[in-house]
Amino acid sequence: MTFYFIFFAIFMLLFEFGIMRVKAYFYLMNFFWGRALWDFFIACMCISSQAIPAMEITAAIVFLIATIVLGLISCCFRKEEKLRIDEDLAKMEKLWEERMSKLQKAKEAAIAA
């Protein structure tokens, strides 16, 4: 289980640093309700083992509290969240178009050569 926790921690860090590829692939994490579900999943993983160390119980409690807080934030700030997500989508789309145009130019240059 420790491997999964390390992998999920890296994933969460990449997402929080704003890596667009991670935000595009794991779209539900852009929403507070998605993060609440994710935190609930992590809390369930913490308490699912047969022998539960005290550290995992503490982590599960923290993640369950985060689930409640993120759920409340999602309910209270739904409009603001939608505006933020729309801005992020526009950024991702612009970045995607720039990359596609660069690839197209490189492809045309390779064909011409």
SEFIDO-754776 format. One line per field, with one value per residue: residue in one letter; x, y, z of N, C-alpha, C in turn; residue number from 1. Coordinates in steps of 0.1 Angstrom, whole numbers, plus 5000, padded with zeros to 4 digits. Layout:
<rs>
kedo: c(A,...)
neast: c(X,...)
nnorth: c(Y,...)
nup: c(Z,...)
caeast: c(X,...)
canorth: c(Y,...)
caup: c(Z,...)
ceast: c(X,...)
cnorth: c(Y,...)
cup: c(Z,...)
pavex: c(NUM,...)
</rs>
This chain:
<rs>
kedo: c(M,T,F,Y,F,I,F,F,A,I,F,M,L,L,F,E,F,G,I,M,R,V,K,A,Y,F,Y,L,M,N,F,F,W,G,R,A,L,W,D,F,F,I,A,C,M,C,I,S,S,Q,A,I,P,A,M,E,I,T,A,A,I,V,F,L,I,A,T,I,V,L,G,L,I,S,C,C,F,R,K,E,E,K,L,R,I,D,E,D,L,A,K,M,E,K,L,W,E,E,R,M,S,K,L,Q,K,A,K,E,A,A,I,A,A)
neast: c(5008,5020,5035,5014,5005,5027,5028,5003,5007,5027,5012,4992,5008,5019,4995,4987,5007,5000,5003,4995,4989,4983,4961,4944,4941,4931,4904,4883,4895,4898,4877,4861,4844,4854,4879,4872,4860,4883,4899,4883,4885,4912,4912,4897,4914,4934,4923,4918,4935,4945,4959,4961,4981,4988,4995,4983,4956,4954,4960,4938,4917,4924,4921,4893,4882,4891,4876,4850,4852,4860,4837,4818,4829,4826,4798,4792,4807,4801,4796,4819,4838,4831,4838,4865,4873,4865,4884,4908,4904,4903,4930,4943,4933,4944,4971,4973,4966,4988,5009,5001,5002,5030,5039,5027,5040,5066,5063,5056,5080,5097,5087,5091,5118)
nnorth: c(4988,5012,5019,5028,5050,5067,5071,5083,5106,5119,5123,5141,5163,5170,5178,5199,5217,5226,5213,5211,5188,5168,5179,5178,5151,5140,5152,5155,5163,5190,5201,5210,5191,5169,5167,5162,5137,5123,5126,5113,5087,5082,5083,5061,5041,5044,5033,5007,4985,4955,4956,4986,5012,5039,5063,5061,5062,5087,5101,5093,5105,5132,5134,5128,5150,5169,5161,5168,5196,5203,5195,5212,5237,5233,5233,5260,5277,5274,5288,5305,5285,5273,5294,5295,5270,5272,5291,5277,5257,5271,5280,5255,5246,5266,5261,5235,5240,5255,5237,5218,5233,5237,5211,5205,5223,5213,5188,5195,5207,5185,5170,5186,5186)
nup: c(5000,5006,4983,4967,4981,4979,4951,4946,4961,4946,4923,4933,4939,4914,4902,4918,4913,4889,4864,4832,4816,4835,4846,4825,4819,4843,4849,4867,4890,4889,4900,4931,4943,4930,4941,4967,4965,4958,4981,5000,4989,4994,5022,5027,5017,5036,5059,5052,5055,5072,5097,5112,5114,5138,5125,5100,5107,5117,5093,5078,5092,5088,5060,5058,5070,5052,5031,5039,5041,5015,5001,5012,5003,4976,4973,4982,4965,4937,4913,4910,4909,4885,4866,4871,4862,4835,4826,4830,4811,4787,4787,4785,4760,4743,4747,4737,4710,4702,4705,4686,4662,4661,4658,4633,4616,4619,4608,4581,4574,4575,4555,4533,4532)
caeast: c(5000,5029,5038,5003,5005,5038,5024,4992,5013,5033,5001,4986,5018,5018,4982,4987,5017,4993,5008,4982,4986,4977,4948,4935,4938,4923,4896,4874,4903,4897,4865,4863,4838,4863,4890,4865,4859,4896,4903,4875,4891,4925,4909,4893,4926,4942,4917,4914,4944,4941,4966,4961,4990,4982,4997,4972,4943,4955,4959,4924,4909,4927,4914,4879,4879,4893,4864,4838,4855,4859,4823,4811,4834,4820,4784,4791,4813,4799,4797,4833,4845,4829,4845,4879,4875,4865,4896,4918,4901,4908,4945,4947,4930,4954,4984,4971,4966,5001,5017,4996,5007,5044,5040,5023,5051,5078,5059,5057,5094,5103,5082,5097,5133)
canorth: c(5000,5024,5023,5036,5063,5076,5074,5093,5119,5125,5128,5153,5174,5175,5185,5212,5226,5231,5207,5210,5175,5161,5185,5174,5137,5138,5164,5157,5169,5204,5205,5207,5179,5158,5165,5156,5123,5117,5126,5102,5075,5081,5080,5047,5033,5044,5024,4994,4974,4947,4962,5000,5020,5052,5073,5060,5066,5102,5106,5091,5116,5145,5133,5128,5164,5176,5157,5176,5210,5205,5194,5225,5247,5230,5238,5274,5285,5266,5297,5309,5273,5271,5304,5291,5258,5276,5298,5267,5250,5280,5279,5242,5246,5274,5254,5224,5245,5259,5225,5212,5241,5235,5198,5206,5230,5204,5178,5201,5209,5172,5165,5194,5183)
caup: c(5000,5007,4970,4961,4987,4973,4937,4947,4966,4934,4914,4939,4938,4900,4900,4925,4907,4877,4852,4824,4811,4846,4848,4814,4821,4855,4848,4879,4901,4887,4908,4945,4946,4926,4951,4979,4963,4959,4995,5006,4985,5001,5036,5027,5016,5048,5070,5046,5058,5084,5108,5109,5123,5142,5115,5090,5113,5117,5079,5074,5098,5080,5047,5059,5073,5040,5022,5043,5038,5000,4997,5015,4994,4963,4973,4984,4955,4925,4901,4909,4904,4870,4859,4871,4853,4821,4823,4828,4799,4777,4787,4780,4746,4736,4747,4728,4696,4699,4703,4673,4651,4660,4652,4619,4610,4619,4598,4568,4571,4573,4542,4523,4531)
ceast: c(5009,5032,5027,5002,5015,5034,5013,4997,5020,5023,4995,4995,5018,5006,4982,4997,5011,4998,4995,4979,4979,4963,4938,4931,4929,4914,4888,4882,4903,4886,4867,4856,4846,4874,4884,4864,4873,4901,4895,4881,4904,4922,4905,4904,4934,4936,4914,4923,4940,4947,4968,4970,4983,4984,4987,4959,4943,4954,4944,4915,4911,4920,4899,4874,4880,4881,4852,4840,4854,4845,4816,4816,4827,4806,4783,4797,4812,4801,4812,4841,4843,4837,4860,4882,4875,4878,4907,4916,4906,4923,4949,4944,4940,4967,4984,4972,4980,5010,5013,5002,5022,5046,5037,5034,5063,5075,5061,5072,5101,5099,5089,5112,5136)
cnorth: c(5013,5029,5032,5050,5073,5080,5085,5106,5126,5131,5140,5165,5179,5182,5198,5222,5231,5226,5204,5196,5167,5166,5181,5159,5133,5150,5166,5163,5184,5210,5202,5194,5167,5156,5159,5141,5116,5116,5115,5088,5072,5077,5065,5037,5032,5034,5010,4983,4967,4953,4977,5007,5034,5063,5073,5064,5081,5108,5104,5102,5129,5145,5133,5143,5172,5173,5166,5190,5212,5204,5206,5236,5246,5235,5253,5282,5279,5276,5301,5297,5271,5281,5300,5279,5262,5283,5287,5259,5258,5279,5266,5241,5254,5267,5242,5228,5249,5247,5218,5219,5239,5221,5198,5212,5221,5193,5183,5203,5196,5167,5173,5191,5171)
cup: c(5000,4993,4964,4968,4981,4959,4937,4952,4954,4925,4919,4938,4924,4897,4906,4919,4893,4864,4844,4819,4822,4847,4837,4815,4832,4858,4861,4890,4900,4896,4922,4949,4941,4936,4964,4977,4964,4973,5003,5002,4992,5015,5037,5026,5029,5059,5064,5050,5071,5097,5105,5119,5127,5132,5104,5095,5113,5103,5074,5080,5091,5067,5047,5062,5060,5030,5026,5039,5023,4995,5000,5006,4980,4962,4974,4972,4941,4913,4899,4904,4889,4862,4859,4862,4838,4817,4821,4815,4787,4775,4781,4765,4738,4736,4737,4713,4692,4697,4689,4661,4650,4654,4637,4611,4608,4609,4584,4564,4568,4559,4531,4522,4524)
pavex: c(1,2,3,4,5,6,7,8,9,10,11,12,13,14,15,16,17,18,19,20,21,22,23,24,25,26,27,28,29,30,31,32,33,34,35,36,37,38,39,40,41,42,43,44,45,46,47,48,49,50,51,52,53,54,55,56,57,58,59,60,61,62,63,64,65,66,67,68,69,70,71,72,73,74,75,76,77,78,79,80,81,82,83,84,85,86,87,88,89,90,91,92,93,94,95,96,97,98,99,100,101,102,103,104,105,106,107,108,109,110,111,112,113)
</rs>
